[in-house]
Amino acid sequence: MKVPLLDLAAQAKSVEADVKKAVLAVLDSQRYVLGPEVEALEGEIAAYCGAKYGVAVRNGSDALVMSLMALGIGPGDEVIVPTFTFFATAGSVARVGAKPVMVDVLPDTFNIDPDATAAAVTARTKAIIPVHLYGQCADMDRLMAIASRHGLAVIEDAAQAIGAKRHDRGVASYGTLATLSFYPTKNLSAVGEGGMILTNDGELAARLRCFRNHGQTGTYEHAWIGGNFRLDGIQGAALRVKLRKLPDWNEGRRKNAERYDAGLKDTDVVTPVAEACSYHVYHQYTIRSPRRDALREHLKAAEIDTGVYYPLPLHLQPCFAYLGYQQGAMPVAERLSTEVLSLPIYPEMSREQQDHVIETIRSFSRAS
């Protein structure tokens, strides 16, 4: 039985008519860039996440870059980031000329280690970028306390975690700023690229709106050097339709995670840890196995797709060799990179497909 890692077509069918209607309305209006659909989306997502303001942008990576620019972070500054995450988190820091200072992650949730974060603060540190990895909120109470103690900004990278909560408080409502991605594989996906920055600071929101339009404050008057980071109206319209479905889609992922948890007991894989205070939205359901590569081949032979997020921690990436990190510097992330394996978790997954995944993993464990 074929089980893809993600089935975009299945989800598209469930909203196809409404998305087409919304997109055609944008085409009829000819408001292709920003416009009323984007403005409405900004308010709706901000409300959904528990923030006051939303600023829609082209993608999640641009959201990170813009956030750093708006905070005035650049050459000579340091920004603390986890080493076990997608490249854009650290890459965006380097793109504005600042130094990404990488720290290890926790062995259970895989999120940034608050103790390692506190130890990495220097006189040059200007911000912390915690990542809510795989759909689970990082320990924001401890991280915000560290930031407050040292006068640091916090940019939440919530690209994988829209709808997640910690102690009933939504991700993207803690930090100075928070960034979202609407890449097609995300829990809330555009029909192309899309992203957003959330904040409770009205002045920062106004500055960000200028930055996304080349820093313009008036017609051909530029207070800052910004860029073209604007979101298309078509994406705004499609995302508004899909946002109405997001709570159900996230619940579908959570139910699938519960079935995996039950079905994979008494096997030689380690299932994800969801903290008791956490509402995990399972952008990825990531298991651990000391025989990850063999298990992945076993699943592939059974026509089950999997993903490895991430095979090489950021501190060991060739492009960051100039930072001077060596093998062994961050042992938790380095071990995780050899053990993690993400299973199909999309809400449209059938019970038969999931049973096939579970039984295939169990057969691997029995054979070992």
N, C-alpha and C positions, 0 to 999 in steps of 0.2 A: 504493500500500500504506500503510495507516494504521500509524504508529509513535508510540504515546504516550510522553510523557516518563517516565512510571512506570506500571506495570501492577500495582496492588495486588491485583486479583482473581486474577491468575495465581499470585502467591505464596501467597495465602490458600488456594487450592485444594490446594496441596502439603502443607499442615499442617491442613487443615480438620477432619478427624476427631479428631486429637489435641487441637487447641485446644478444640473443642466438649466433648470428654470432660473436659478439665481445668477448663473454665469451669463445667460442670454440677456437678462435684465441689465447687467453691466455693459454688455456689447451695445444694447439699444441706447443706453445713457451716454456712451462714449466717455465715461469717467474712468479711464483706464489706469491711472496712476494715483494712489491714495484715494481721495474721494469719500463719499458717504458710507460705503460698505466697510472700508478700512477704519473709518472713525467709529462706526458702530461696533466693529470687532474689538477695537481697543478697549472700549468701555465694558463690553461683555466679558472679555477675558480677565480684565483687571478685577471685576466684581467676582468672577468665579474663583480667582486665586486669592482674594482677600487683600488686594492692593488698591490704591486710589487712582493711579494713572497707568495707562499702557501706551507705548510708542511702538507701532508696527514697523518692522524693517525687513530687508530682503532675505535674511537667513539668520540662523543662530550664531554663526561665527561673526557676522557683522555686528550682531547685538553685543557680543563680548568686546569687540574692538571699540565700538561706539561708547560703551560704558566706561572703558578705560580712558578714552579721549575726553569724555565729559567730566571725568574726575581730575583731569589734568595730569594723568600719570604718563611718564615718558622716560627718556634717558636719565640714568642715575637712580631711578626708583626700583624697588623690588616688590614683587607680588608673589605671595605664597599660594601654591597650587598643589593638588594631589598628583602623584606620579602615575597613578593607575586610573586612566580616563582617556577619553577621546582627545586627539591631538589639538583640537581648536582651543582648549582651555589654556594650555601653555603657549601655543602658537600665537594666540592673540596678544599675549603679554609681550612676546618678542616683536611682534609686528609694530607695536607702538614705541619700540626702542627700550622698553624696560627689561629687567632681568627676572625670568621666572625662577622662583626658588621652590624646588620640588621637595615634597615630604611624603612619607610612607602613609599607608592606609591601614584601617583596622582589619584583622583577619576574619571577622564574622560578617560584618555588613559591607566590607570593601570600601567604605566611605573614608574620607580624610580623617586622620588621627589627630584629635585635638591636642594631645600632649606633644606630638611632633610639631604641630603648628605653633604652639606656644614657644617651643625651643628654637624655632627658626626665625623668630622676630628679631630684627636688627633696627638700628637707627634709620636705615634706608627703606624699611618696609612701609608701604603705603596702603596695601589692601590684601585681603584674603579672598580667594575664589574657591569656596567649597562646591563640590559637584554632588548632586543627589543621584548617585549612580544606580543604574538599572531600575529606577522608579521608587527608591526609598530615601527619605529625607535624612541628611546628615545631622549630626548632633549640634543643632544650631544654638541651643542655649549656651553650651560651653564655648562654641566658636564666637558667638556674639559677646560673651563676657571677655574673651581674649581681645577682641577688637576694641571693645569699650575701654579696656585697661590701657591700651596703647594708642588710642585715637586713630584706629584704622577703618577704612571703608570695607564693606563686605559686598561682593558681587556673587549672588547665588547663581550657579550654573544649573538651571532646572530644565535643561534641554530634554532630559529623559523622564521627567517627573511631574508633568502637569497633572494636577488633581491629587497628588500625594499630600499627606498631612503628617504632622508630628504633634502629639498632644492636642489633636483637633485643630491645629493651626496650619493653614495651607503653606506649602512651599511657595517661594517667591513673595512672601509677606514679611520675612525677617530682615533681610539685608538692606543696605543702602540702595541697591539695585538688584534686579534679578533678570535673567535672560531665559528665553524659551526658543525652541526650534520646532518648526512645523515641517521638517523634511518628510518625504513620503513614508518613511518607515516608522515615524513617531506615533505615539498613542493618539495624538491629534495631528492629522497630516494635511498639508496643502496639496493642490494638484500641480505641484512643482516645488519651488523653494519658498520659505517664509520664516519669519522670526518675530520676536517681540521683546521689548524691555519693559519691566514693571518697576514702579517705585511709589513711595508715599510722599516724595519730595516734589512739590509743584514746580519749584525753580529748576530742579534737575530735569524734569519732564519737558519743560519749555526749552531748555538748552538742547536736549536730545532731538527735539523736533527740528531745531535749526541745524544740528549736525547732520541729520539724515538728508538734508537738502542743501549740501555744500556750505553749511554754516550761514545761510541767508537769514537776516533779520528783517529785510525789506527787499523790494525788487532790485536785484543786482547789488545789494548791500550786504557785505559779509563780515560778521563780527568774529567768526572763527573759520579755521580751515577744516571743513567737514568733508563730506563725500556724498556720492549718490547711493543712498541706502534705502530708498523708498520702496514700499510694498505695492504691488499691483492690485487694482480694484477687484480683479477676477479672483485672486487668492483670498482677499477679504470676504467676498461673497461665499466662496466655497467653504471657507473655514467657519463662517457663521452657521451654515447648515450643519456641518459636522460637530460643532461644539455642542449642539443640542443632544447629540448621541453619545458624547464622551463619557458621562457618568455610567451609562449602561455598558459601554465598551470596557471601561476600567473594571467594572464589576465582573464582566466576563473573564478578563485576565485573572482576577483574584480567585474566581471559582476554579479556573484551570490550574492555578497554582496550588490550591487546596487539594485537588485530585492528584497532582504530581506528588505533593508532600506525603499523602497517604499511600500512593502506589509505589513510591520509591523507598519506603521504610525497609529496613533489613537488607539493603543492598550495600555495595561498597562505594557508593557515591555520597557526597555531602550535599544536602539540599540547602537552598538559601535560608538565611536567618532573617526573619521579619521581627523587628523589635516590638514589644507589647504596646508601646506608645505610638507605633507607626501605622499609618494607612498606606500600605505599599501598593503601587499601581502596576508593578511588574512589566515595565517596558521590556525587560529581559528576565527570563527565569534561568538563572545561572547556577549550575551545579559545579562541584569540584570532584576531580578524580585524579589520583596519582598516575593513572594509566589513561589520561585524557586522549592522547592521540590514537591509541588502540581502540578506545571506546568510540571515538568519532568515526573511525573506519568501519567499525561494526554497525553503527547506525546508518552510515552511508550505504553499506551493502543491503540494508533493509529499506532503502529509498527514503531515509529520514534526513532532512537537512539540519545542520547545526551551525552555530557561529562561535568564533573565539574573540571575545572582547575583554582583554586586549592581549596580543601575543608578545608585545615588547613594551615594558614600562617607558614612560617618557624620558626618564633620566638616562636611559641607555639608547635613545634614538640617535642615529648618526648626526642629525642636524643640531643636536644639543651637546655634542662632544665638547664644545668650547666652554661649557659650564664646569667641566672637570669631574663629573660624577663617575664613580667606578662600580663595576660589578660587586654586589654585596652591600652597597650603600643603603639599600632599602629592601631588606630581605622579605618582608611580607608581600609586597607587590611583585617581586621577582619570582617568588614561589607561585603566587596566584597566576601569573602569566603562563605557567606551565601546566596548570591544573583546571582552569575555568573552561566551561563549555555551556553555551546558551542553547536551550531547547525551544522548539516552537511553542508559543504561548498566546498567539493572536486569538481574539474572542470568537471568531468565526470557526475555529477549529472544532471538528466533530468529535464526539465521544469515541468513535471507532479509531480515529486518527490518534487521539491521545492514548488510548489503550495500547495501540501498536507501539508507540514510543516507550511507554512504561514497560511492556512485556519484553521489548528488545533490550532495554537496559537491564532488566532482571535476568534475561538469558545470558547476558555478558557476565554478570556477577556470578551466576551459577557455574559458568564455565571456568571461572578463575580459580 
